[in-house]
Amino acid sequence: MSRILSPPAYLHLQSVAPVHNRYRLYTIRIETSNSLAGAPLIVTCAWGRIGQQLQRRVYQCESLETIEKLLLRLLRVRLRHGYGLVERGEGFPDVEVLAEFPVVERMRVGQLQLFGE
């Protein structure tokens, strides 16, 4: 894994399948935290239906190796669930599983056509 650069260190993924009424968004953001002495790196994941309020989970990581293991685990699950890569910030670590994600176009809330959404 390469060194984390200054912001933006983020990743946006989407899984869209209108036939299954699936419009999902998953984001990962990596930030440094000066306020937490034991956890210099914070990984925040947000997920949910596009256009709806997202759920969030925050991970406190001690090292870049810990972040690499976490990212591998999270990204492998998203890949199995059919997510595609929408956008990657320049500072996001180079995780080899990212090469397996298809690149997809971002779906906006106004593009949802099911049931008058």
Order of alpha helices (4+ residues) and beta strands (2+ residues): beta-beta-beta-beta-alpha-beta
